Amino acid sequence: MSKAERGTKRVCSDCGEKYFDLNHDPIVCPLCEAVFVPPVVKTKPATRRGPSSWYKN
């Protein structure tokens, strides 16, 4: 099995077992069968800055 087929290495939040997700959806721990829920990442909107002459050094 090549590395691409293994998917991403995960750690189960319930039992602590390390495993590869095998690119499955949903991601399930092979030991305790807990479903992995990926965390929601919040991003900040990009801020627009003016010319550097507006800021004092």
Residue frames relative to the residue before (quaternion, step in Angstrom):
aa qw qx qy qz dx dy dz
M 1.0000 0.0000 0.0000 0.0000 0.00 0.00 0.00
S 0.3514 -0.7503 0.5195 0.2090 3.57 -0.74 1.02
K 0.6799 -0.5040 0.3426 0.4079 3.57 -1.25 0.36
A 0.6337 0.5404 -0.3364 0.4396 3.60 1.02 -0.74
E 0.6616 0.5121 -0.3066 0.4540 3.60 1.05 -0.68
R 0.6106 0.5751 -0.3499 0.4171 3.59 1.15 -0.51
G 0.3785 -0.7268 0.4910 0.2957 3.58 1.10 -0.60
T 0.7158 -0.4163 0.3455 0.4415 3.54 -1.17 -0.68
K 0.4297 -0.6779 0.5273 0.2789 3.57 -1.04 0.78
R 0.0832 -0.8078 0.5834 -0.0116 3.57 -0.82 1.04
V 0.2215 -0.7141 0.6390 0.1805 3.52 -1.38 0.27
C 0.4297 -0.7145 0.4936 0.2473 3.57 -0.73 1.08
S 0.4036 -0.7288 0.5027 0.2306 3.57 -0.86 0.96
D 0.6587 0.5092 -0.3127 0.4572 3.61 1.19 -0.39
C 0.8366 0.1866 -0.0698 0.5103 3.60 0.69 -1.07
G 0.4801 -0.6999 0.4192 0.3224 3.61 1.24 -0.24
E 0.4242 0.7139 -0.4558 0.3204 3.60 1.27 0.09
K 0.3047 -0.7232 0.5892 0.1924 3.58 -1.05 0.81
Y 0.1366 0.7905 -0.5829 0.1290 3.57 -0.91 0.94
F 0.4284 -0.6448 0.5553 0.3037 3.56 -1.32 0.23
D 0.4523 -0.7248 0.4531 0.2546 3.59 -0.94 0.84
L 0.3143 -0.7956 0.4683 0.2213 3.62 1.29 -0.14
N 0.5452 -0.6540 0.3596 0.3818 3.57 1.25 0.60
H 0.3729 0.7251 -0.4924 0.3046 3.59 1.12 0.65
D 0.1033 -0.7640 0.6321 0.0785 3.53 -1.27 0.46
P 0.4882 -0.2659 -0.8010 0.2221 1.71 -1.13 2.18
I 0.5229 -0.6169 0.4911 0.3238 3.54 -1.28 0.44
V 0.0252 -0.8152 0.5765 -0.0508 3.58 -0.62 1.18
C 0.4627 -0.6663 0.5132 0.2803 3.57 -0.97 0.92
P 0.4218 -0.7291 0.4762 0.2524 3.62 -0.78 0.96
L 0.6678 0.5109 -0.3096 0.4442 3.61 1.15 -0.45
C 0.8312 0.1657 -0.0635 0.5270 3.60 0.68 -1.09
E 0.3967 -0.7639 0.4230 0.2831 3.57 1.37 -0.01
A 0.3230 0.7236 -0.5308 0.3004 3.58 1.10 0.72
V 0.3909 -0.7140 0.5326 0.2318 3.58 -1.00 0.84
F 0.3474 -0.7365 0.5490 0.1884 3.56 -0.87 1.03
V 0.1136 -0.7706 0.6253 0.0473 3.56 -0.84 1.04
P 0.3433 -0.7574 0.5108 0.2181 3.62 -0.45 1.15
P 0.4956 -0.6646 0.4663 0.3087 3.60 -0.98 0.80
V 0.4390 -0.6711 0.5313 0.2731 3.54 -1.14 0.70
V 0.2170 -0.7835 0.5738 0.0992 3.55 -0.73 1.11
K 0.1907 -0.7738 0.5957 0.0997 3.53 -0.72 1.10
T 0.1410 -0.7877 0.5956 0.0699 3.55 -0.87 0.94
K 0.4271 -0.6770 0.5365 0.2673 3.52 -1.14 0.64
P 0.4954 -0.6346 0.4824 0.3452 3.57 -1.02 0.64
A 0.5614 -0.6042 0.4421 0.3526 3.54 -1.08 0.68
T 0.2838 -0.7501 0.5719 0.1726 3.54 -0.96 0.86
R 0.3329 -0.7374 0.5550 0.1935 3.49 -1.05 0.73
R 0.1589 -0.7954 0.5822 0.0561 3.53 -0.74 1.08
G 0.4793 -0.6727 0.4928 0.2737 3.50 -1.14 0.68
P 0.7444 -0.3639 0.2859 0.4814 3.58 -1.28 -0.17
S 0.6012 -0.5919 0.4007 0.3573 3.56 -1.12 0.63
S 0.5694 0.5950 -0.3962 0.4059 3.63 1.16 -0.34
W 0.5755 0.5905 -0.3761 0.4226 3.62 1.21 -0.28
Y 0.7250 0.4144 -0.2273 0.5010 3.55 1.15 -0.55
K 0.3883 -0.7034 0.5480 0.2326 3.52 -1.08 0.84
N 0.3861 -0.7218 0.5245 0.2342 3.54 -1.04 0.74
